[in-house]
Amino acid sequence: MQLLIADKFAAEYLSEFRALGLGVDYQPDVAAEALARAASGVHVLVVRSKKVTRAVIEGAPSLALIIRAGAGYDTIDVEAASERGIFVTNCPGKNSAAVAELTLGLLLALDRRIPENTADLARGKWNKKEYSKADGVKGKTFGVIGTGSIGREVAARARAFDMNVVAWSRSLSEARAKKLEVERCATLDELAARADVVSVHLAQTAATKGLIGADFFARMKRGAIFLNTSRGGLVDTAALKSAMKEKDIRAALDVFDKEPADGTADFTDELFTMKGFVGTHHIGASTEQAQNAIAAEAVRICREFVTTGQVPNVVNIKEHSEAHHQLIVRHYDKVGVLANVLAIIRNHGINVEEMSNTIFQGQKAAIAVLRLSVAASKSLVDEISGLQEQVIVAEAKSG
């Protein structure tokens, strides 16, 4: 089995992949446009920032597992992977502390104008009179959008700065907000209006893309701070620029809507030269601690896949099929029994949506539970029950 690692990866963990019997191809500098060719013969693909497009997936017929060495997975064409029966998995929560640390660092950089201080010193200019002006963050209201593992870590650090934390997410209940020691906002609009600082920590999906737009910025306080260390596509950049110009909104971003695909590239935007802006290069998870934790999780995922066939953290498996009909077959644990059962079902033109087979102690009998696209007819059940010396009994159920 061949494994390709197409981004920078903690080198000390490469030997752990090899110990699983995998042939490891480590190409951290492979260009984005060359990934399809590099992945053509691999079974497992590990990526961090590289985009795994439909072309990459369709050009890799042996590919069975894609591991995103990070929390998000919007850089992977999950639909294309699902169509070809390829597992997509990630490493959630392993970079939460690193992203939270950068988030608070960006907040302080904006409030104390640290980049501008440093730039003037580099030019040999001393301007204590100008830079002695800052609001301070103690007692301010910090609004967290998204209360997953990163959002929770950010909230904890904001509280440590003696800030009042309010939060919103679609799944946040009053009980959970109390447990997290935050005040729940019923809507995004409420959070925008109340917060002195807004920090975004959502996954980018079809439902969240462009979620933070002109209406949201219109409700923010004049001079408030906006932080984004999640995904650039969550934010309408044009609306943010307008808010910075018209309402003196200050923004610190680690992510951008249209980032370069490679690690180094020319990258310009009006935003970068605007007053009240601080930016970093999508480095939220880029600490040694976070990368070691992610590498260890990627190895664990691969180990489970190789040794058991199971895949932790899968993001593209349907939790429950839409089938509401079951066929339960108690049968003898013999070679070919299930093949014969499935052949009969096929001959009746019925699709099996889900299937499990459990072996009883002694390995003489087993029970197969098959969820079907339509109800099993009496004739189908009778035909399966008639498999002499193979099936003990078959019965159809609904629900």
Secondary structure, 3 states (H helix, E strand, C coil): CEEEECCCCCHHHHHHHHHCCCEEEECCCCCHHHHHHHCCCCCEEEECCCCECHHHHHCCCCCCEEEECCCCCCCECHHHHHHCCCEEEECCCCCHHHHHHHHHHHHHHHHCCHHHHHHHHHCCCCCHHHHCCCCCCCCCEEEEECCCHHHHHHHHHHHHCCCEEEEECCCCCHHHHHHHCCEECCCHHHHHHHCCEEEECCCCCCCCCCCECHHHHHHCCCCCEEEECCCHHHECHHHHHHHHHHHCCEEEECCCCCCCCCCCCCCCCHHHHCCCEEECCCCCCCCHHHHHHHHHHHHHHHHHHHHHCCCCCECCCCCCCCCCEEEEEEEECCCCHHHHHHHHHHHCCCCEEEEEEEECCCCCEEEEEEEECCCCCHHHHHHHHCCCCCEEEEEEEEC
